[in-house]
Amino acid sequence: MALLEFTDRGIYCAKGKFYIDPWKPVDDAVITHAHADHAYVGHKRYLAHHLSREVMLYRLGDINLQTIEYGETVTKNGVEITLFPAGHVIGSAQIRVVYKGEIWVVSGDYKVDDDGVCAPFEPVNCHHFISECTFGMPVYKWKPQLDIFNEVNSWWRQNVENNVATVIVGYSLGKAQRILQNLDLSIGQVYTHGVIENTNDALRRNGIILNPTTRITQETPKEDVRKGIIIAPPSSVGTPWMRKFGPYSFGYCSGWMAIRGAKRRRAADRGFIMSDHADWDGLISAIDATGCEKVYLTHGYTASFTRYLNEIGFDAHEVHTLYGTEDDDSMEVVESGQVAVGS
């Protein structure tokens, strides 16, 4: 029997009697990060990185949660579990599982470029690597982060000069903090949707230092907001909440902006190609750096990426999971490997 196996509840370690990112209630769950497609409610016990603590408590309620640091090892029924940075969002971790010299690593979601906000990705040597491949197609190649935010800040500055409100949309955990920490605050003040600010508050309680933000309430003067920038979640697009700031220019941050028509589908004025997942080259380099004997692909362009990896000499296998359904960068890829319109 393999040390880790794929079941209808999640990735299971029978020797250790625990699951990794299970999507059905289990006794022992080891969590890669706090996005809802990886951290579900209903488990008896949770283990995660300590910087995920407050966000998980905010999202899941009063759970039995143990947290550890990167590089720290805990043992469950003789199986060693160690967390390593995944570079996806604050608190995200790869899970290394070791038993009698056999080493497996579960990547969770990851990106290989250092965003300056979360701990950067570290390759972990292993025999078996379980990887995502959200953007496992050659068309996906990310620009340097500095170039992206030069575009964002230039757009914001121009909107202020034109007395037009600026609304930038990104997922509440990960993208929102990356945007916040890379804005040119000499231009103006940063305002946040309540969902974004609740997540920021949770991260601050966890000791994360973030740039100052102002929560938008019914009393927030519209003229003040127009002089700054609003960070909003994808769920706010097209709602009365967003329309009340008009006239505004609306920018969308997502890896899907690399695809023609994605900006139009979201009715965005500007599309910024920004992802918290590895691009094509990043995926290949990350997998290669593990030195793994076998790689298993859990979500994204699994079928086509599996074929490609096998063609260039990897022993790659496609598996089916329920991951890739919460953060905006994941939600458009369906199991067939086709791009579908996400909300």
N, C-alpha and C positions, 0 to 999 in steps of 0.2 A: 504494500500500500504506500502511495506517495505521502510525503510529509504534509503537504497541503493538497486539498482536493476541492473541486468546484461542485457545490450542492445547490439545492433549491432555496436554501437560506442564506448562502453566501460562501465565502472561501473558508474552509474548515480544516482545522488541525486536530485530527483524532487523538494523536499522542498527547497533545497539550490540553485537549478538551476546550478549545476556544475557537471563535470565528473572527475573521477580519472583515470589517465593514459589512456585517450581515444586514439583510433587508427584511428579515422576519425576526420576531422576538427570540432571543437565546439567553443562556445564563451568563456567558462570558464573551464580551465583544471588545476587540481591539480596533481602534478607530484611527484612520489615516488623517482625517481632517473634518471640520465641522459642517461642511456642505450637506444638505439634507439627503442627497442620494448616497451618502456614505455614513452619515450619523443619524440613525433612525431612533425613534422613541420606542420604549418597551423592553429593553434588555435589563437583566438583573444587575449586571456589573459592567462598567465601562473602563477602558484603559486608553489614554490619549496623551499627547504632548501637553505640557503645562500651559502653553500659550493658547491652547484651545479651550481651556477650562471655563472661563467666564462666558464665552460665546456659546458653548454647549449647554451650560446651565440656563442661559437666556433663551435658547431655542428649544431645549428639551425639558426644562423644568427641574425639579428636585430629583436628580438621578444619583445613583451610587457610582461616583466617578473617581478613579485613581489617575493621577497625572505624573509623568516623569519627564526628565530632560533628554535632549539629544545625546546619544552615546551611553545612556544609562540602560542597564539590562535588568529585566525581571524574569523570573522563572515560573512557568506554570506546568506542573506535573512533569518536570524534567526537561521541558522545552524552553530554550532561551529566546527572549523577545527583546530586541533593541530597536530604538527609533533613530532615524537619520533624516536630515533635512530634505524636503521634497521641492522647495522653492515655489510652491503653487500659491499658497496664501499664508498669512501669519498662523503659525501653529501646525502647518501641514507636515506630515512625516511619511517617510518610507518605513515599512515594517520588515526588519530582518528576523527570520525565524531559523533557529539552529538546533539540530538534534543529532547527536553522535556523528558530528562532522559534516552532515548534510545541511546545506545552506540555501534557503529560499528568501527572496526579497519581493515584497508587494509594494509597488510604487505609489499606489493611490494615483491622484492627479499630480502632475509636476510640470515645471518648466526649467530649462537649464540656464537661462540668462538671469543674472543677478539684478533684481529690480530695486535694490536698496531698501526694501521695506521688510521682507521676510528673509529668514535664513536661506542662503543660496543652496541649490541642489548639490548633493555630494554623491558621486557614483559609489556603489557598494558592491564589492566582489561577491559573486554567488554562483551556485550551480544552476538555479532556476530563477528566472525573473518574470514576474507578473506585471505587465505594463499596460497603461492606457495607450490609445493612439487616436485621440480626438481629431488631430489635424494631420493624420497620416497620409497625405497626398502631396506631391511635389509643388503644387501651386502655393502651398502655405510656407512662406519664408518671411520672418518678421524683420522689420527695420530696427536699428538701434533705438533704445528707449529715449535717448536724448533728442533724436530727430522727431520722434512722435510728439514729445511734449513741447518742442519748439513750435510745432504746428498747432497744438492745443492752445498754448499761451498766446500765439499770434492771433488766432481766431477770437479768443476771449478779449484781447486788447482792442481789436477792431470793433467788436460788438459794443464795448463800453463807449468807444468814441462815437458810435452811431446811436447811442441811447437805446440799445436793444438788449433785453435780458439774455443771459447765457445759461443754457441748461445742458449739462453733460451727464450722460447716462452710462452707468456701469453697475455690475452686480454688487450687492451690499457688503459681502465679505470677500475681500481680495481686490477686485477692480477699484472699488470706491476708495480704499485706503491708498492704493497705488497712485490714483489720480490726485488725491489730497496732498500726498507727500511730494509731488512733483510739479505742482502749480506754482506760478510766479506770483507770490502773495503781494508784491509791490503793485500789482494791477488793481487788486481789490480784495474784498472779504469773501470768505467761503461760507455758503449757506447749504443746509442739508435737509433732505426729506427725512421724516421721522424714522423710517425703517433704516436708513443709512446711519442716522445719529444714534439709534439704539445699539447698533452693532459697534459703532465707534466707542460708545460709553462702556460696553462690555470689554472691549480691548483695553481701554484706559484703566478699567478696574484690574485688569491683568498685568498692569505695569507698562503697557505699550505707550510710548510718547508719540502723539499725533499732532499735526498742526492744528491751530484753533479753528473751530467751526461754530456756526450759529444755527440752531434748529429753527426751521420755519414753522411758525404758528399762525393762527388766524389774525394775530395782532401785528405780524411782521409787515412793516411798510413796503409797499410794492416798489416805490422809488428807490429805497435802499437796496433792495434785492437786485434791481436793474444795474446797479453800479458794481455788483460782485459777480459771483458764479454760483450756480445751484448744482449740487451733485444729487442725482435722483436715481432710483432703481428702475429696471426695465418695466416693472408693473405700473409705473406712473405714466408711461407714454400714452398720449391720447386722452388722458383723463381730465375732468374739470380742474383738478388740482394743478396740473401743468398749464392748462389753457389760461388760468387766471393771471399768469405772469406775462401774457402777450402785450406787445409784440416781443417775440423771443426767437433766438436761433438755437436749434436743438442738435446736439452732437451725440453720436452713439459710438461707444468703445467696445469693440469685439473683434475677435479673429475672423469672424465671418465677413467683415468689411473687405476682406481680400477677394471676395467673390462678387462678380458683377451682378448688380441688382439687389444686393443685400441692403444697401442704404435706402434704396427706393422702397423696399418692402417694409422697412421700419419708419418710413416717412421722415427720415432724418435729413437735416440740412447739410450736416457734415458726418462723414464716417471715418473714424480713426481706427486703424488696424492695430489693435492691442489685445493680447491674449495672456491669460495666466496658465496656458498649456504650452508644451513644447511644440515647435514647428517641425516640419519634415526633417530637416538636418539635425535638429535637437533630439528628436526621437531616436534616430539612427545612432548618433554619437553616444547618447545615454545608454542605449542597449549594448552597444559595442564595448563601452567602458566597464560594464559589469563583468565581462569575461564569461558570461553565462553559457551553459551547455544547451539550455532550452529557454525559449521565451514564449509567454502566453499573453495574448492580447485581449483585453476585457471589453473595451468600448471605443467607439469611433469608427474609423474606416477599417474595421478588423479584417474583413475578407481580402480586400485588395492589398493591405499592408502586410498581411500574413504571406500572401503569394510573393510579394516583392522580397521580403526578408529571406524566404526560402530560396529564391532565385540567386541571391547574393551570398548564400552560404550559411545562414542561420538555420537552426532547427526551431521553426516558429509554428505556433498553434493558435487557432481562433477559439475563444470561449465566449459564452453568452452570460451576461450579468445584467443587473438593473442599474448599473452606474451610468452617469452621463445624462441625468435628467433634471438637474437643478440649476447650476450656474449657466449663464447665457452662452458661454463658449462651448458647452457640451450639448445643449438641448436640441440642436438642429440635426445632429447625426442620428439616423435610425440604423437598425441592425443591418439593413441591406447595403449600407455604405452610401446611400443617397442623401442629399441635402434636402431637408423639409423645412417649411416655414415655421419658425418658432415664435413664441409670444414675446 
